[in-house]
């Protein structure tokens, strides 16, 4: 009996170690996205998307991997850069690492509202982070435009899609939403062709491939594509199983005329 108990405890410890290691992987997933109406000046426009950092410290390994790729135009922090109990010093350090890559854009996640919001805003602004809070920035190159829009968190019903799109130019729209459920509110006439989100952690722990939360990946919707990131960190326990962490390296390309 004691032998079986010992084997069970040993196997359990090995499983926990495996889950801990999986939770701390540094994966960058490349996606080439065809965008209708994208002007040639935005061909190969690159965005690095990282969401759900939570308690995790950004590893130098991730930065080294990213530095070996062609330089991105923007880094988008897709919400949940922190959560209750995370020292602001850790947030500062993570922002310093990301700010070395490219200009930073931030959208709100549900856990970001569980900390001192004013202090978080002050920290973000100190590192020259552009906050998209139901708003849109118009990127201009050679007289041509591209819209990068960011909607506020759906969990606390702070989202306002109409307000988010008010300032957009007559050009393709890329929407960043922490919560992928914004997909239910988007129609073709919004001009949105791509939505990038996080929030689900891919389920974080998936048993036999199943979880209550949606796994990450590219999903086809009526308006275009939805890409869900499994996120970089974890909520509560620093463990994952069957839902490896990821960050996204997005490359925009012009869609071929049919």
PERAFEN-V160944 format. One line per field, one symbol per residue. burial: 1 if it has 16 or more other C-alpha atoms within 10 Angstrom, else 0. A space follows every 10 residues. Layout:
burial: ???
//
This chain:
burial: 0000000000 0000010011 0111111100 0011110110 0101111111 1111110100 0000010000 0111111111 1110000100 1001100110 1011111111 1110000001 0011000010 1111111100 0001111111 1111000010 1001100110 1111111111 0110010000 1111111111 1111110000 0001110000 1011111111 1111100111 1111111111 11110000
//
